[in-house]
Amino acid sequence: MAKPPLPVKRWSMLDTINTCLLIAVCLFVIDFQKNATLSWVIIIAFGIWVVTVIARNIYLSNLRNK
């Protein structure tokens, strides 16, 4: 019996856009001397995104192994 296709991709277009935004933000926006609050909010937001990408890949790996 053939396995059904996986419901989500490991890396999507949205992840690519987020990666480009992360690079641009790290280079030009994060400045703890002048705007520490915004810098921390940006770091937390991208941290949540990284955790979701890792969690999605773990989920897909577990689904593939079953």
ZAGUKOL-425137 format. One line per field, with one value per residue (C-alpha): residue number from 1; x, y, z; residue in one letter. Coordinates in Angstrom, 2 decimals, m for minus. Layout:
<atoms>
tidren c(NUM ...)
x c(X ...)
y c(Y ...)
z c(Z ...)
gufi c(a ...)
</atoms>
This chain:
<atoms>
tidren c(1 2 3 4 5 6 7 8 9 10 11 12 13 14 15 16 17 18 19 20 21 22 23 24 25 26 27 28 29 30 31 32 33 34 35 36 37 38 39 40 41 42 43 44 45 46 47 48 49 50 51 52 53 54 55 56 57 58 59 60 61 62 63 64 65 66)
x c(0.00 1.41 2.00 m0.02 1.96 3.13 0.72 3.34 6.73 9.97 10.90 8.29 8.37 7.36 10.45 12.62 11.08 11.56 15.21 15.79 14.06 16.16 19.38 18.24 17.12 20.37 22.38 20.41 17.77 19.01 20.61 20.63 22.14 19.37 16.34 16.73 13.02 12.48 15.66 14.47 11.00 12.56 14.89 12.00 9.82 12.53 13.32 9.71 9.93 13.11 11.48 8.45 10.68 12.58 9.35 7.82 10.88 10.78 7.06 7.64 10.53 8.40 5.52 7.84 9.32 5.90)
y c(0.00 3.39 6.03 9.23 12.40 14.43 17.23 19.98 20.77 20.87 24.28 26.58 29.88 31.62 30.18 31.57 35.01 34.82 33.89 36.88 39.15 37.71 38.48 42.02 42.67 41.36 43.58 46.82 46.96 45.36 48.03 47.41 50.83 52.93 50.64 47.68 46.82 46.51 44.46 41.99 41.72 40.97 38.35 36.66 36.67 35.06 32.66 31.46 31.02 28.93 26.73 26.14 25.20 22.71 21.32 20.92 19.00 16.72 16.10 15.27 12.95 11.08 10.89 9.57 6.90 5.47)
z c(0.00 m1.00 1.64 1.30 0.56 3.52 4.46 4.73 3.26 5.21 3.81 2.31 0.45 3.68 5.38 2.60 3.01 6.78 6.33 4.04 6.55 9.37 7.50 6.66 10.23 11.70 9.38 9.55 12.31 15.53 17.67 21.42 22.18 20.65 20.51 22.83 23.14 19.41 19.08 21.72 20.16 16.77 18.26 20.08 16.95 14.83 17.67 17.64 13.88 14.20 16.85 14.61 11.66 13.83 15.31 11.85 10.64 13.69 13.11 9.44 10.30 12.82 10.33 7.61 9.91 10.82)
gufi c(m a k p p l p v k r w s m l d t i n t c l l i a v c l f v i d f q k n a t l s w v i i i a f g i w v v t v i a r n i y l s n l r n k)
</atoms>
